[in-house]
Amino acid sequence: MNILLLRPHPGNDRFGLGPFFRVEPLGLEYIAAALLGTGHHVTIADLRFRPGAATWVRRTRPRLVGISCLHSLEFDRVLETAREVRLASPEAFIVVGGHAAAAFPAPLEHDPIDAIMVDDGEEAVVRLAASLEQGGELARVPALRLKTVDGWITTPPLEERTSLDLVPLPARNLVQRHRNGYHCLLFKPVWLIETARGCPHRCSFCSVWQLYGRTCRERSIAAVVEDFATCGDAIFVADDLFWYNPERSLELAAALKRRGVYKRWILVQTRTDLIRRSGELMAAWRPLAKDFDIFLGLEAASDDGLTGLSKDAGIGDSIEAVRIARELRYGINGNFLVDPDWDEAQFRELWAFVERHGLQRAGFTILTPLPGTDYYQSELARTAGQPWANFDMHHLLWEPRLGAERFFELYAETWRRSILNTAGNKSLMDWVRQVRPSQIPYIIWVLLRTQRMMKPAEYLREHRASRCRAPQIPCEGKK
């Protein structure tokens, strides 16, 4: 069977760091590997590079089309893509999968779409393809929201969560034509690797733990070593919580060293409290890359702020994690959540924390109730009428405590203070030495884009325009 897997363009990305981190569609590569293993012909089309789903449909003539939906801000774009596929191929079966689709499928339950994956897709998609090919009963395929003549139904769940070792390594060859376009800041091309899936914690703003029931499944050390060894020189580990299992992580570091794995750059995501109690582990991993960066969800600049987010970690953990990581020459990329209900004192508290600890590589996103979280349910009344594209953590979904104009003045100032701060663990000259002449045009583009992030007028203009696009929200300047 011919199968087409699509990664849609996310849409409006005027703000934030998203365009600086364009990574391969790893989920689709895993789905493709599972389907290839059962004899199907699979194509992956990354529409971030080549827009036009209809062109790929005409070229591949698929019986089954899968569309990824990783973030809630993509809901409308996914529906647009599905409509384009339906017009080009009325007989194709269209299924949507990915984290956002599984966590909150309701916005995707529309006519162009035939089914939505509500759990890991590697096993369910193989059963779906077999059922389509053999004329089987689709209601028996597990882990779906399925469109029927009587409306949408939920099929039985997977008997048990799929062991990651039963899933083949991703079919990266299917995106080879785009490899040089996958990048993280100056590192290009970048390979995305998954060593574990899930998270046992309970942060109020995150849906990962709710989707996976606070569990974490790990791939075998042998499989992870093979993946590291066969990928390129710049690695982004996609795990939501790297080093979750310290004993396994030490074994993995030793196995990678025995295999002779050494990378130009590695980026991982983890928690501050884990770093604080894992000095030996941190020391074991640092020799595996020339540059080794850690993305930390710092989230808040006070214990009260962290408690309000159900972070289950304290500000002391944040401070100590930064200290340990810097002593071992890790780079720190932190993120903070800016609450629309803040007053000016809380902005200044954040500025002081960032300056005091030299967090010049911090990012700042607006605290947003994402679908699939308890926070979303509690804020339904405040977000009513907002287009999904505004759930990007850079738009305001309700009137902030300080008013939109003053809020964006302080928000832009927060970015300005971070971007222009060269204190911390890397001097300006350290960054200059990393730049190759071929990267200078990209650096210029980065500088132009970050200028926008430091101008409150840019945010306010986008805020007012987005209100005009939302049908249920009064539009300033229009009667």
FENQUITA-V894176 format. One record per backbone hydrogen bond with DSSP energy under -0.5 kcal/mol. NH is the residue of the N-H (numbers start at 1). CO is the residue of the C=O. If there is no record, write none. Layout:
BEGIN
NH	CO
NH	CO
END
This chain:
BEGIN
3	41
4	64
5	43
6	66
7	45
8	6
8	68
20	17
21	17
21	18
22	183
23	21
26	24
29	25
30	26
31	27
32	28
33	29
34	30
35	31
36	32
37	33
38	35
39	36
40	35
41	1
42	40
43	3
45	5
46	44
47	7
47	45
49	46
50	46
56	52
57	53
58	54
59	55
60	56
61	57
63	2
64	2
65	93
66	4
67	95
68	6
69	97
74	71
75	72
78	74
79	75
80	76
81	77
82	78
83	79
84	80
85	81
86	82
87	83
88	84
89	85
92	89
93	63
94	92
95	65
95	93
96	115
97	67
100	69
101	69
102	98
103	99
104	100
108	105
109	106
110	108
113	110
114	94
115	94
116	145
117	96
118	143
124	120
125	121
127	123
128	124
129	125
130	126
131	127
132	128
133	129
134	130
135	131
136	131
138	136
140	137
141	138
143	156
145	116
146	144
146	153
147	114
148	151
151	148
153	146
155	144
155	153
156	139
166	163
167	164
168	166
171	29
172	170
174	171
175	172
176	173
178	175
179	176
181	178
182	178
182	179
183	22
183	181
184	187
185	20
187	184
188	186
189	182
190	182
191	234
193	236
197	217
199	215
204	309
206	203
211	207
212	208
213	210
214	209
215	212
217	197
219	195
224	220
225	221
226	222
227	223
228	224
229	225
230	226
231	227
231	228
235	265
236	191
237	235
237	267
238	193
238	236
242	269
244	241
246	244
249	245
250	246
251	247
252	248
253	249
254	250
255	251
256	252
257	253
258	254
259	255
260	257
261	256
263	288
264	233
265	233
266	291
267	235
268	293
270	295
275	271
276	272
277	273
278	275
282	278
283	279
284	280
285	281
286	282
287	283
288	285
289	286
290	263
291	264
293	266
294	331
295	268
296	294
296	333
297	270
298	296
299	335
300	298
306	302
307	303
308	304
309	305
309	306
310	307
311	306
317	314
318	314
319	315
320	316
321	317
322	318
323	319
324	320
325	321
326	322
327	323
328	324
329	326
330	325
331	292
333	294
333	331
334	332
335	296
336	363
337	299
338	336
338	365
339	337
342	339
346	343
347	343
348	344
349	345
350	346
351	347
352	348
353	349
354	350
355	351
356	352
357	353
358	355
359	354
360	358
362	359
363	334
365	336
366	393
367	338
370	368
373	370
375	204
376	370
377	373
378	374
379	375
379	376
380	377
382	379
383	379
384	380
386	383
390	387
391	388
392	390
395	390
401	340
403	400
407	403
408	404
409	405
410	406
411	407
412	408
413	409
414	410
415	411
416	412
417	413
418	414
419	415
420	416
421	418
422	420
431	427
432	428
433	429
434	430
434	431
435	431
435	432
439	436
440	437
443	439
444	440
445	441
446	442
447	443
448	444
449	445
450	446
451	447
452	448
453	449
454	450
454	451
455	452
456	454
458	455
459	455
460	456
461	457
462	458
463	459
464	460
465	461
466	462
467	463
468	464
469	465
470	466
471	469
473	470
476	474
478	475
END
